[in-house]
Amino acid sequence: MRPRKLLRRISGGNYANVRFVDLVRLIEACEFELVRVSGSHHIFAHSDVPGLVNLQELAGTAKPYQVRQVLRLLERYDLQPEADS
């Protein structure tokens, strides 16, 4: 799913059944960079956002609470996907 379409979907409150790779595409389109992978934990950082973002894959999907966290973070720092890639 394209990053902007996914952002619209989760902005509507649909946090369940979000593919992990789609959530990764979304945060990478918002200029987050993968810092490291430790086991199932994928750690991302952004130059304008303090702290790190931790995402975990669960059977191909992202955990719903982590999808909510990403949405809140994007809204708080007014981050938007740069381009649909």
N, C-alpha and C positions, 0 to 999 in steps of 0.2 A: 504494500500500500504506500502511496506517495506521502511524504511527510506532512504536507498541508492538509491532505484529506484525513490523515490519522489525527492530526491536531484538532480538526473540526469534530471528529467522532468522539474523542475523549473529552473535549470541551463540553459536549452534550451530556456527559456523565456516564458514558459507556466505557468502563475501565476493564471489564472482563474480556477474555479471549483476544487480547492484543498480542500479536505475534512478537516474540522477542526481537527478531531481526528488524521488524518495522519500528519498534521503539528505539532501537539503536540507530537506525537511519534518521529518525526524527531528531534525536539529540545531537547527532553528528551534523545534521543540516543546520542546527542552531549553534554551530561552532564549538561543541564540546569535543574533547579529544580523549581517546582511550589512553589512560595512564598505565594501567597494568591489569592483568587477569590473575586472580589468586583463587584457584579451584573454580567454583561456579560464580565467583564474584567478579564482575566486570566494573572497574573503577574508572570514572570519567571526571574530567576537570574542565573548567572554563575560565578564561583569563579575567572575566568581569564578575564571576560568582565565587564568593568565599566558600571553602569547603569542597568536598567531593561528592559525586553521585555514584551510588552503588546499585547495580542492577543484577538480578539473578534470573536465569532461565529455568523454567519449570515445565518440562514436557513440551518445549517449543514455544511456550507463551511467557509473557512477563507477568510477574506477580501484580495483582490489581492495586495493592497499596503502593507499590513502587511507581505504577503508572500515574496514580494520583499525586505522588510526590513530584514527579517530573512535571506534570501539568502546573502544579502550584509554583514550582520553581520558574518555569517559563513565564507564567503570568506575573510573578513578583518582580522579575528582572526585565520584563517586557522583551523577551527573546522570541524571535520568529524564525522559521526555517528560511534559509537564504534562497534556495531553489529546490524544485522537485527533481531529484536525481534518482 
